[in-house]
Amino acid sequence: MRVSKAGLLVVAAIVIPIVVEFRTALSWFGIELSVLEGVALAVTIVLAIVVWAVWPSDGNGNAETEPTDPE
């Protein structure tokens, strides 16, 4: 896992206010998002972050990024 579980919780908690403020910023340009669309956007963002966090970093299931020393 690339990020700790606590880190994921913090990121999820930060995404929600960002999406709410994004809805407000879009309304300045005449683009209206419903609450349901905002929730769907937040869920999609959190899901994408969780998938990225649990995806192996080198592609073969080994999360180590530094080579091991043969000595």
Secondary structure, 3 states (H helix, E strand, C coil): CCCCHHHHHHHHHHHHHHHHHHHHHHHHCCCCCCHHHHHHHHHHHHHHHHHHHHCCCCCCCCCCCCCCCCC
